[in-house]
Amino acid sequence: MIMELLSNILFFSASGVLLFAVLNFELGLKAMKKDEKEKMSRHNRRGLKAIALCSVMFTVSLLIAFLL
């Protein structure tokens, strides 16, 4: 019961982090079109960190789901 709840929470949290990453990459793309290098690199760096966190969260959620 607790492991299933933890897996679900991690999965939905990872989905939110993935949405955050997509939005950051979109903002980075807009900054690239306006030729704002500093904003672009900041948004892209934040997006990459979010993708890394998201992949860890999805992996842990998947492993917990398989252990159930």
mmCIF file of the N, C-alpha and C atoms, coordinates in Angstrom:
data_MODEL
# 
_entry.id   MODEL 
# 
loop_
_atom_site.group_PDB 
_atom_site.id 
_atom_site.type_symbol 
_atom_site.label_atom_id 
_atom_site.label_alt_id 
_atom_site.label_comp_id 
_atom_site.label_asym_id 
_atom_site.label_entity_id 
_atom_site.label_seq_id 
_atom_site.pdbx_PDB_ins_code 
_atom_site.Cartn_x 
_atom_site.Cartn_y 
_atom_site.Cartn_z 
_atom_site.occupancy 
_atom_site.B_iso_or_equiv 
_atom_site.pdbx_formal_charge 
_atom_site.auth_seq_id 
_atom_site.auth_comp_id 
_atom_site.auth_asym_id 
_atom_site.auth_atom_id 
_atom_site.pdbx_PDB_model_num 
ATOM 1   N N  . MET A 1 1  ? 0.819  -1.195 0.000   1.00 0.00 ? 1  MET A N  1 
ATOM 2   C CA . MET A 1 1  ? 0.000  0.000  0.000   1.00 0.00 ? 1  MET A CA 1 
ATOM 3   C C  . MET A 1 1  ? 0.868  1.266  0.000   1.00 0.00 ? 1  MET A C  1 
ATOM 4   N N  . ILE A 1 2  ? 1.827  1.332  0.908   1.00 0.00 ? 2  ILE A N  1 
ATOM 5   C CA . ILE A 1 2  ? 2.676  2.518  0.984   1.00 0.00 ? 2  ILE A CA 1 
ATOM 6   C C  . ILE A 1 2  ? 3.583  2.607  -0.242  1.00 0.00 ? 2  ILE A C  1 
ATOM 7   N N  . MET A 1 3  ? 4.116  1.467  -0.682  1.00 0.00 ? 3  MET A N  1 
ATOM 8   C CA . MET A 1 3  ? 4.997  1.470  -1.856  1.00 0.00 ? 3  MET A CA 1 
ATOM 9   C C  . MET A 1 3  ? 4.224  1.876  -3.110  1.00 0.00 ? 3  MET A C  1 
ATOM 10  N N  . GLU A 1 4  ? 2.985  1.415  -3.213  1.00 0.00 ? 4  GLU A N  1 
ATOM 11  C CA . GLU A 1 4  ? 2.168  1.782  -4.366  1.00 0.00 ? 4  GLU A CA 1 
ATOM 12  C C  . GLU A 1 4  ? 1.888  3.288  -4.363  1.00 0.00 ? 4  GLU A C  1 
ATOM 13  N N  . LEU A 1 5  ? 1.591  3.829  -3.198  1.00 0.00 ? 5  LEU A N  1 
ATOM 14  C CA . LEU A 1 5  ? 1.348  5.261  -3.082  1.00 0.00 ? 5  LEU A CA 1 
ATOM 15  C C  . LEU A 1 5  ? 2.618  6.046  -3.418  1.00 0.00 ? 5  LEU A C  1 
ATOM 16  N N  . LEU A 1 6  ? 3.759  5.591  -2.941  1.00 0.00 ? 6  LEU A N  1 
ATOM 17  C CA . LEU A 1 6  ? 5.027  6.255  -3.240  1.00 0.00 ? 6  LEU A CA 1 
ATOM 18  C C  . LEU A 1 6  ? 5.312  6.224  -4.740  1.00 0.00 ? 6  LEU A C  1 
ATOM 19  N N  . SER A 1 7  ? 5.056  5.093  -5.371  1.00 0.00 ? 7  SER A N  1 
ATOM 20  C CA . SER A 1 7  ? 5.271  4.968  -6.806  1.00 0.00 ? 7  SER A CA 1 
ATOM 21  C C  . SER A 1 7  ? 4.370  5.934  -7.578  1.00 0.00 ? 7  SER A C  1 
ATOM 22  N N  . ASN A 1 8  ? 3.117  6.034  -7.157  1.00 0.00 ? 8  ASN A N  1 
ATOM 23  C CA . ASN A 1 8  ? 2.182  6.942  -7.828  1.00 0.00 ? 8  ASN A CA 1 
ATOM 24  C C  . ASN A 1 8  ? 2.584  8.401  -7.632  1.00 0.00 ? 8  ASN A C  1 
ATOM 25  N N  . ILE A 1 9  ? 2.989  8.741  -6.427  1.00 0.00 ? 9  ILE A N  1 
ATOM 26  C CA . ILE A 1 9  ? 3.415  10.118 -6.159  1.00 0.00 ? 9  ILE A CA 1 
ATOM 27  C C  . ILE A 1 9  ? 4.647  10.474 -6.991  1.00 0.00 ? 9  ILE A C  1 
ATOM 28  N N  . LEU A 1 10 ? 5.606  9.561  -7.056  1.00 0.00 ? 10 LEU A N  1 
ATOM 29  C CA . LEU A 1 10 ? 6.803  9.808  -7.870  1.00 0.00 ? 10 LEU A CA 1 
ATOM 30  C C  . LEU A 1 10 ? 6.450  9.960  -9.346  1.00 0.00 ? 10 LEU A C  1 
ATOM 31  N N  . PHE A 1 11 ? 5.525  9.125  -9.825  1.00 0.00 ? 11 PHE A N  1 
ATOM 32  C CA . PHE A 1 11 ? 5.138  9.184  -11.236 1.00 0.00 ? 11 PHE A CA 1 
ATOM 33  C C  . PHE A 1 11 ? 4.482  10.519 -11.570 1.00 0.00 ? 11 PHE A C  1 
ATOM 34  N N  . PHE A 1 12 ? 3.533  10.953 -10.758 1.00 0.00 ? 12 PHE A N  1 
ATOM 35  C CA . PHE A 1 12 ? 2.846  12.207 -11.045 1.00 0.00 ? 12 PHE A CA 1 
ATOM 36  C C  . PHE A 1 12 ? 3.758  13.415 -10.833 1.00 0.00 ? 12 PHE A C  1 
ATOM 37  N N  . SER A 1 13 ? 4.640  13.337 -9.868  1.00 0.00 ? 13 SER A N  1 
ATOM 38  C CA . SER A 1 13 ? 5.609  14.413 -9.661  1.00 0.00 ? 13 SER A CA 1 
ATOM 39  C C  . SER A 1 13 ? 6.566  14.500 -10.854 1.00 0.00 ? 13 SER A C  1 
ATOM 40  N N  . ALA A 1 14 ? 6.989  13.363 -11.347 1.00 0.00 ? 14 ALA A N  1 
ATOM 41  C CA . ALA A 1 14 ? 7.880  13.342 -12.507 1.00 0.00 ? 14 ALA A CA 1 
ATOM 42  C C  . ALA A 1 14 ? 7.182  13.915 -13.738 1.00 0.00 ? 14 ALA A C  1 
ATOM 43  N N  . SER A 1 15 ? 5.894  13.668 -13.862 1.00 0.00 ? 15 SER A N  1 
ATOM 44  C CA . SER A 1 15 ? 5.144  14.252 -14.975 1.00 0.00 ? 15 SER A CA 1 
ATOM 45  C C  . SER A 1 15 ? 5.121  15.771 -14.882 1.00 0.00 ? 15 SER A C  1 
ATOM 46  N N  . GLY A 1 16 ? 4.964  16.298 -13.674 1.00 0.00 ? 16 GLY A N  1 
ATOM 47  C CA . GLY A 1 16 ? 5.011  17.747 -13.477 1.00 0.00 ? 16 GLY A CA 1 
ATOM 48  C C  . GLY A 1 16 ? 6.384  18.314 -13.777 1.00 0.00 ? 16 GLY A C  1 
ATOM 49  N N  . VAL A 1 17 ? 7.432  17.608 -13.376 1.00 0.00 ? 17 VAL A N  1 
ATOM 50  C CA . VAL A 1 17 ? 8.803  18.052 -13.651 1.00 0.00 ? 17 VAL A CA 1 
ATOM 51  C C  . VAL A 1 17 ? 9.072  18.015 -15.155 1.00 0.00 ? 17 VAL A C  1 
ATOM 52  N N  . LEU A 1 18 ? 8.514  17.031 -15.839 1.00 0.00 ? 18 LEU A N  1 
ATOM 53  C CA . LEU A 1 18 ? 8.665  16.951 -17.296 1.00 0.00 ? 18 LEU A CA 1 
ATOM 54  C C  . LEU A 1 18 ? 7.995  18.147 -17.968 1.00 0.00 ? 18 LEU A C  1 
ATOM 55  N N  . LEU A 1 19 ? 6.826  18.534 -17.484 1.00 0.00 ? 19 LEU A N  1 
ATOM 56  C CA . LEU A 1 19 ? 6.148  19.710 -18.018 1.00 0.00 ? 19 LEU A CA 1 
ATOM 57  C C  . LEU A 1 19 ? 6.993  20.964 -17.781 1.00 0.00 ? 19 LEU A C  1 
ATOM 58  N N  . PHE A 1 20 ? 7.595  21.069 -16.601 1.00 0.00 ? 20 PHE A N  1 
ATOM 59  C CA . PHE A 1 20 ? 8.487  22.185 -16.284 1.00 0.00 ? 20 PHE A CA 1 
ATOM 60  C C  . PHE A 1 20 ? 9.672  22.223 -17.250 1.00 0.00 ? 20 PHE A C  1 
ATOM 61  N N  . ALA A 1 21 ? 10.228 21.060 -17.563 1.00 0.00 ? 21 ALA A N  1 
ATOM 62  C CA . ALA A 1 21 ? 11.369 20.990 -18.482 1.00 0.00 ? 21 ALA A CA 1 
ATOM 63  C C  . ALA A 1 21 ? 10.975 21.443 -19.884 1.00 0.00 ? 21 ALA A C  1 
ATOM 64  N N  . VAL A 1 22 ? 9.818  20.988 -20.341 1.00 0.00 ? 22 VAL A N  1 
ATOM 65  C CA . VAL A 1 22 ? 9.354  21.375 -21.683 1.00 0.00 ? 22 VAL A CA 1 
ATOM 66  C C  . VAL A 1 22 ? 9.142  22.884 -21.754 1.00 0.00 ? 22 VAL A C  1 
ATOM 67  N N  . LEU A 1 23 ? 8.552  23.455 -20.697 1.00 0.00 ? 23 LEU A N  1 
ATOM 68  C CA . LEU A 1 23 ? 8.341  24.907 -20.676 1.00 0.00 ? 23 LEU A CA 1 
ATOM 69  C C  . LEU A 1 23 ? 9.670  25.661 -20.674 1.00 0.00 ? 23 LEU A C  1 
ATOM 70  N N  . ASN A 1 24 ? 10.658 25.158 -19.957 1.00 0.00 ? 24 ASN A N  1 
ATOM 71  C CA . ASN A 1 24 ? 11.963 25.818 -19.949 1.00 0.00 ? 24 ASN A CA 1 
ATOM 72  C C  . ASN A 1 24 ? 12.638 25.748 -21.309 1.00 0.00 ? 24 ASN A C  1 
ATOM 73  N N  . PHE A 1 25 ? 12.529 24.610 -21.980 1.00 0.00 ? 25 PHE A N  1 
ATOM 74  C CA . PHE A 1 25 ? 13.112 24.508 -23.320 1.00 0.00 ? 25 PHE A CA 1 
ATOM 75  C C  . PHE A 1 25 ? 12.385 25.438 -24.294 1.00 0.00 ? 25 PHE A C  1 
ATOM 76  N N  . GLU A 1 26 ? 11.088 25.595 -24.120 1.00 0.00 ? 26 GLU A N  1 
ATOM 77  C CA . GLU A 1 26 ? 10.326 26.514 -24.970 1.00 0.00 ? 26 GLU A CA 1 
ATOM 78  C C  . GLU A 1 26 ? 10.775 27.962 -24.730 1.00 0.00 ? 26 GLU A C  1 
ATOM 79  N N  . LEU A 1 27 ? 10.963 28.323 -23.468 1.00 0.00 ? 27 LEU A N  1 
ATOM 80  C CA . LEU A 1 27 ? 11.461 29.668 -23.164 1.00 0.00 ? 27 LEU A CA 1 
ATOM 81  C C  . LEU A 1 27 ? 12.878 29.864 -23.705 1.00 0.00 ? 27 LEU A C  1 
ATOM 82  N N  . GLY A 1 28 ? 13.691 28.820 -23.656 1.00 0.00 ? 28 GLY A N  1 
ATOM 83  C CA . GLY A 1 28 ? 15.036 28.887 -24.229 1.00 0.00 ? 28 GLY A CA 1 
ATOM 84  C C  . GLY A 1 28 ? 14.996 29.081 -25.727 1.00 0.00 ? 28 GLY A C  1 
ATOM 85  N N  . LEU A 1 29 ? 14.028 28.445 -26.380 1.00 0.00 ? 29 LEU A N  1 
ATOM 86  C CA . LEU A 1 29 ? 13.886 28.595 -27.825 1.00 0.00 ? 29 LEU A CA 1 
ATOM 87  C C  . LEU A 1 29 ? 13.454 30.015 -28.187 1.00 0.00 ? 29 LEU A C  1 
ATOM 88  N N  . LYS A 1 30 ? 12.547 30.587 -27.407 1.00 0.00 ? 30 LYS A N  1 
ATOM 89  C CA . LYS A 1 30 ? 12.131 31.967 -27.651 1.00 0.00 ? 30 LYS A CA 1 
ATOM 90  C C  . LYS A 1 30 ? 13.302 32.923 -27.447 1.00 0.00 ? 30 LYS A C  1 
ATOM 91  N N  . ALA A 1 31 ? 14.108 32.662 -26.420 1.00 0.00 ? 31 ALA A N  1 
ATOM 92  C CA . ALA A 1 31 ? 15.278 33.511 -26.174 1.00 0.00 ? 31 ALA A CA 1 
ATOM 93  C C  . ALA A 1 31 ? 16.283 33.369 -27.312 1.00 0.00 ? 31 ALA A C  1 
ATOM 94  N N  . MET A 1 32 ? 16.392 32.183 -27.891 1.00 0.00 ? 32 MET A N  1 
ATOM 95  C CA . MET A 1 32 ? 17.320 31.979 -29.002 1.00 0.00 ? 32 MET A CA 1 
ATOM 96  C C  . MET A 1 32 ? 16.864 32.794 -30.220 1.00 0.00 ? 32 MET A C  1 
ATOM 97  N N  . LYS A 1 33 ? 15.549 32.817 -30.445 1.00 0.00 ? 33 LYS A N  1 
ATOM 98  C CA . LYS A 1 33 ? 15.039 33.578 -31.587 1.00 0.00 ? 33 LYS A CA 1 
ATOM 99  C C  . LYS A 1 33 ? 15.278 35.073 -31.414 1.00 0.00 ? 33 LYS A C  1 
ATOM 100 N N  . LYS A 1 34 ? 15.258 35.545 -30.164 1.00 0.00 ? 34 LYS A N  1 
ATOM 101 C CA . LYS A 1 34 ? 15.492 36.964 -29.895 1.00 0.00 ? 34 LYS A CA 1 
ATOM 102 C C  . LYS A 1 34 ? 16.978 37.265 -29.708 1.00 0.00 ? 34 LYS A C  1 
ATOM 103 N N  . ASP A 1 35 ? 17.816 36.260 -29.856 1.00 0.00 ? 35 ASP A N  1 
ATOM 104 C CA . ASP A 1 35 ? 19.272 36.376 -29.740 1.00 0.00 ? 35 ASP A CA 1 
ATOM 105 C C  . ASP A 1 35 ? 19.696 36.851 -28.349 1.00 0.00 ? 35 ASP A C  1 
ATOM 106 N N  . GLU A 1 36 ? 19.100 36.242 -27.322 1.00 0.00 ? 36 GLU A N  1 
ATOM 107 C CA . GLU A 1 36 ? 19.470 36.519 -25.935 1.00 0.00 ? 36 GLU A CA 1 
ATOM 108 C C  . GLU A 1 36 ? 20.188 35.292 -25.389 1.00 0.00 ? 36 GLU A C  1 
ATOM 109 N N  . LYS A 1 37 ? 21.503 35.269 -25.578 1.00 0.00 ? 37 LYS A N  1 
ATOM 110 C CA . LYS A 1 37 ? 22.314 34.083 -25.255 1.00 0.00 ? 37 LYS A CA 1 
ATOM 111 C C  . LYS A 1 37 ? 22.266 33.715 -23.779 1.00 0.00 ? 37 LYS A C  1 
ATOM 112 N N  . GLU A 1 38 ? 22.313 34.707 -22.895 1.00 0.00 ? 38 GLU A N  1 
ATOM 113 C CA . GLU A 1 38 ? 22.351 34.416 -21.466 1.00 0.00 ? 38 GLU A CA 1 
ATOM 114 C C  . GLU A 1 38 ? 21.046 33.764 -20.993 1.00 0.00 ? 38 GLU A C  1 
ATOM 115 N N  . LYS A 1 39 ? 19.927 34.320 -21.435 1.00 0.00 ? 39 LYS A N  1 
ATOM 116 C CA . LYS A 1 39 ? 18.633 33.733 -21.065 1.00 0.00 ? 39 LYS A CA 1 
ATOM 117 C C  . LYS A 1 39 ? 18.484 32.336 -21.643 1.00 0.00 ? 39 LYS A C  1 
ATOM 118 N N  . MET A 1 40 ? 18.934 32.171 -22.890 1.00 0.00 ? 40 MET A N  1 
ATOM 119 C CA . MET A 1 40 ? 18.811 30.876 -23.543 1.00 0.00 ? 40 MET A CA 1 
ATOM 120 C C  . MET A 1 40 ? 19.584 29.809 -22.784 1.00 0.00 ? 40 MET A C  1 
ATOM 121 N N  . SER A 1 41 ? 20.821 30.100 -22.429 1.00 0.00 ? 41 SER A N  1 
ATOM 122 C CA . SER A 1 41 ? 21.620 29.087 -21.740 1.00 0.00 ? 41 SER A CA 1 
ATOM 123 C C  . SER A 1 41 ? 21.067 28.804 -20.348 1.00 0.00 ? 41 SER A C  1 
ATOM 124 N N  . ARG A 1 42 ? 20.523 29.822 -19.678 1.00 0.00 ? 42 ARG A N  1 
ATOM 125 C CA . ARG A 1 42 ? 19.948 29.622 -18.348 1.00 0.00 ? 42 ARG A CA 1 
ATOM 126 C C  . ARG A 1 42 ? 18.714 28.719 -18.416 1.00 0.00 ? 42 ARG A C  1 
ATOM 127 N N  . HIS A 1 43 ? 17.839 28.987 -19.372 1.00 0.00 ? 43 HIS A N  1 
ATOM 128 C CA . HIS A 1 43 ? 16.632 28.165 -19.512 1.00 0.00 ? 43 HIS A CA 1 
ATOM 129 C C  . HIS A 1 43 ? 16.976 26.741 -19.946 1.00 0.00 ? 43 HIS A C  1 
ATOM 130 N N  . ASN A 1 44 ? 17.917 26.613 -20.872 1.00 0.00 ? 44 ASN A N  1 
ATOM 131 C CA . ASN A 1 44 ? 18.300 25.276 -21.333 1.00 0.00 ? 44 ASN A CA 1 
ATOM 132 C C  . ASN A 1 44 ? 18.973 24.466 -20.229 1.00 0.00 ? 44 ASN A C  1 
ATOM 133 N N  . ARG A 1 45 ? 19.812 25.129 -19.417 1.00 0.00 ? 45 ARG A N  1 
ATOM 134 C CA . ARG A 1 45 ? 20.462 24.440 -18.300 1.00 0.00 ? 45 ARG A CA 1 
ATOM 135 C C  . ARG A 1 45 ? 19.419 23.973 -17.283 1.00 0.00 ? 45 ARG A C  1 
ATOM 136 N N  . ARG A 1 46 ? 18.457 24.828 -16.998 1.00 0.00 ? 46 ARG A N  1 
ATOM 137 C CA . ARG A 1 46 ? 17.396 24.468 -16.065 1.00 0.00 ? 46 ARG A CA 1 
ATOM 138 C C  . ARG A 1 46 ? 16.545 23.326 -16.637 1.00 0.00 ? 46 ARG A C  1 
ATOM 139 N N  . GLY A 1 47 ? 16.312 23.341 -17.941 1.00 0.00 ? 47 GLY A N  1 
ATOM 140 C CA . GLY A 1 47 ? 15.559 22.275 -18.580 1.00 0.00 ? 47 GLY A CA 1 
ATOM 141 C C  . GLY A 1 47 ? 16.296 20.942 -18.535 1.00 0.00 ? 47 GLY A C  1 
ATOM 142 N N  . LEU A 1 48 ? 17.616 20.976 -18.736 1.00 0.00 ? 48 LEU A N  1 
ATOM 143 C CA . LEU A 1 48 ? 18.396 19.740 -18.672 1.00 0.00 ? 48 LEU A CA 1 
ATOM 144 C C  . LEU A 1 48 ? 18.415 19.149 -17.267 1.00 0.00 ? 48 LEU A C  1 
ATOM 145 N N  . LYS A 1 49 ? 18.510 20.017 -16.261 1.00 0.00 ? 49 LYS A N  1 
ATOM 146 C CA . LYS A 1 49 ? 18.462 19.531 -14.876 1.00 0.00 ? 49 LYS A CA 1 
ATOM 147 C C  . LYS A 1 49 ? 17.101 18.912 -14.576 1.00 0.00 ? 49 LYS A C  1 
ATOM 148 N N  . ALA A 1 50 ? 16.051 19.529 -15.088 1.00 0.00 ? 50 ALA A N  1 
ATOM 149 C CA . ALA A 1 50 ? 14.709 18.995 -14.873 1.00 0.00 ? 50 ALA A CA 1 
ATOM 150 C C  . ALA A 1 50 ? 14.538 17.649 -15.578 1.00 0.00 ? 50 ALA A C  1 
ATOM 151 N N  . ILE A 1 51 ? 15.101 17.497 -16.770 1.00 0.00 ? 51 ILE A N  1 
ATOM 152 C CA . ILE A 1 51 ? 15.024 16.220 -17.489 1.00 0.00 ? 51 ILE A CA 1 
ATOM 153 C C  . ILE A 1 51 ? 15.770 15.135 -16.711 1.00 0.00 ? 51 ILE A C  1 
ATOM 154 N N  . ALA A 1 52 ? 16.932 15.477 -16.161 1.00 0.00 ? 52 ALA A N  1 
ATOM 155 C CA . ALA A 1 52 ? 17.698 14.505 -15.369 1.00 0.00 ? 52 ALA A CA 1 
ATOM 156 C C  . ALA A 1 52 ? 16.905 14.079 -14.131 1.00 0.00 ? 52 ALA A C  1 
ATOM 157 N N  . LEU A 1 53 ? 16.331 15.048 -13.431 1.00 0.00 ? 53 LEU A N  1 
ATOM 158 C CA . LEU A 1 53 ? 15.526 14.740 -12.252 1.00 0.00 ? 53 LEU A CA 1 
ATOM 159 C C  . LEU A 1 53 ? 14.302 13.906 -12.624 1.00 0.00 ? 53 LEU A C  1 
ATOM 160 N N  . CYS A 1 54 ? 13.682 14.252 -13.726 1.00 0.00 ? 54 CYS A N  1 
ATOM 161 C CA . CYS A 1 54 ? 12.499 13.533 -14.200 1.00 0.00 ? 54 CYS A CA 1 
ATOM 162 C C  . CYS A 1 54 ? 12.833 12.078 -14.526 1.00 0.00 ? 54 CYS A C  1 
ATOM 163 N N  . SER A 1 55 ? 13.959 11.850 -15.178 1.00 0.00 ? 55 SER A N  1 
ATOM 164 C CA . SER A 1 55 ? 14.320 10.479 -15.534 1.00 0.00 ? 55 SER A CA 1 
ATOM 165 C C  . SER A 1 55 ? 14.610 9.649  -14.289 1.00 0.00 ? 55 SER A C  1 
ATOM 166 N N  . VAL A 1 56 ? 15.245 10.253 -13.284 1.00 0.00 ? 56 VAL A N  1 
ATOM 167 C CA . VAL A 1 56 ? 15.496 9.539  -12.025 1.00 0.00 ? 56 VAL A CA 1 
ATOM 168 C C  . VAL A 1 56 ? 14.173 9.196  -11.342 1.00 0.00 ? 56 VAL A C  1 
ATOM 169 N N  . MET A 1 57 ? 13.265 10.154 -11.310 1.00 0.00 ? 57 MET A N  1 
ATOM 170 C CA . MET A 1 57 ? 11.976 9.923  -10.649 1.00 0.00 ? 57 MET A CA 1 
ATOM 171 C C  . MET A 1 57 ? 11.168 8.837  -11.369 1.00 0.00 ? 57 MET A C  1 
ATOM 172 N N  . PHE A 1 58 ? 11.146 8.876  -12.704 1.00 0.00 ? 58 PHE A N  1 
ATOM 173 C CA . PHE A 1 58 ? 10.435 7.842  -13.457 1.00 0.00 ? 58 PHE A CA 1 
ATOM 174 C C  . PHE A 1 58 ? 11.072 6.466  -13.238 1.00 0.00 ? 58 PHE A C  1 
ATOM 175 N N  . THR A 1 59 ? 12.403 6.425  -13.198 1.00 0.00 ? 59 THR A N  1 
ATOM 176 C CA . THR A 1 59 ? 13.102 5.154  -12.991 1.00 0.00 ? 59 THR A CA 1 
ATOM 177 C C  . THR A 1 59 ? 12.798 4.570  -11.623 1.00 0.00 ? 59 THR A C  1 
ATOM 178 N N  . VAL A 1 60 ? 12.846 5.387  -10.590 1.00 0.00 ? 60 VAL A N  1 
ATOM 179 C CA . VAL A 1 60 ? 12.546 4.909  -9.240  1.00 0.00 ? 60 VAL A CA 1 
ATOM 180 C C  . VAL A 1 60 ? 11.094 4.456  -9.155  1.00 0.00 ? 60 VAL A C  1 
ATOM 181 N N  . SER A 1 61 ? 10.194 5.215  -9.772  1.00 0.00 ? 61 SER A N  1 
ATOM 182 C CA . SER A 1 61 ? 8.780  4.834  -9.778  1.00 0.00 ? 61 SER A CA 1 
ATOM 183 C C  . SER A 1 61 ? 8.579  3.495  -10.485 1.00 0.00 ? 61 SER A C  1 
ATOM 184 N N  . LEU A 1 62 ? 9.268  3.305  -11.593 1.00 0.00 ? 62 LEU A N  1 
ATOM 185 C CA . LEU A 1 62 ? 9.164  2.053  -12.342 1.00 0.00 ? 62 LEU A CA 1 
ATOM 186 C C  . LEU A 1 62 ? 9.716  0.870  -11.537 1.00 0.00 ? 62 LEU A C  1 
ATOM 187 N N  . LEU A 1 63 ? 10.845 1.085  -10.892 1.00 0.00 ? 63 LEU A N  1 
ATOM 188 C CA . LEU A 1 63 ? 11.436 0.021  -10.094 1.00 0.00 ? 63 LEU A CA 1 
ATOM 189 C C  . LEU A 1 63 ? 10.521 -0.358 -8.928  1.00 0.00 ? 63 LEU A C  1 
ATOM 190 N N  . ILE A 1 64 ? 9.939  0.627  -8.274  1.00 0.00 ? 64 ILE A N  1 
ATOM 191 C CA . ILE A 1 64 ? 9.017  0.328  -7.175  1.00 0.00 ? 64 ILE A CA 1 
ATOM 192 C C  . ILE A 1 64 ? 7.790  -0.422 -7.708  1.00 0.00 ? 64 ILE A C  1 
ATOM 193 N N  . ALA A 1 65 ? 7.294  -0.024 -8.873  1.00 0.00 ? 65 ALA A N  1 
ATOM 194 C CA . ALA A 1 65 ? 6.127  -0.689 -9.452  1.00 0.00 ? 65 ALA A CA 1 
ATOM 195 C C  . ALA A 1 65 ? 6.431  -2.143 -9.793  1.00 0.00 ? 65 ALA A C  1 
ATOM 196 N N  . PHE A 1 66 ? 7.645  -2.413 -10.295 1.00 0.00 ? 66 PHE A N  1 
ATOM 197 C CA . PHE A 1 66 ? 8.006  -3.786 -10.623 1.00 0.00 ? 66 PHE A CA 1 
ATOM 198 C C  . PHE A 1 66 ? 8.218  -4.645 -9.375  1.00 0.00 ? 66 PHE A C  1 
ATOM 199 N N  . LEU A 1 67 ? 8.627  -4.016 -8.286  1.00 0.00 ? 67 LEU A N  1 
ATOM 200 C CA . LEU A 1 67 ? 8.835  -4.763 -7.051  1.00 0.00 ? 67 LEU A CA 1 
ATOM 201 C C  . LEU A 1 67 ? 7.533  -5.143 -6.361  1.00 0.00 ? 67 LEU A C  1 
ATOM 202 N N  . LEU A 1 68 ? 6.448  -4.455 -6.709  1.00 0.00 ? 68 LEU A N  1 
ATOM 203 C CA . LEU A 1 68 ? 5.152  -4.774 -6.108  1.00 0.00 ? 68 LEU A CA 1 
ATOM 204 C C  . LEU A 1 68 ? 4.657  -6.044 -6.656  1.00 0.00 ? 68 LEU A C  1 
# 
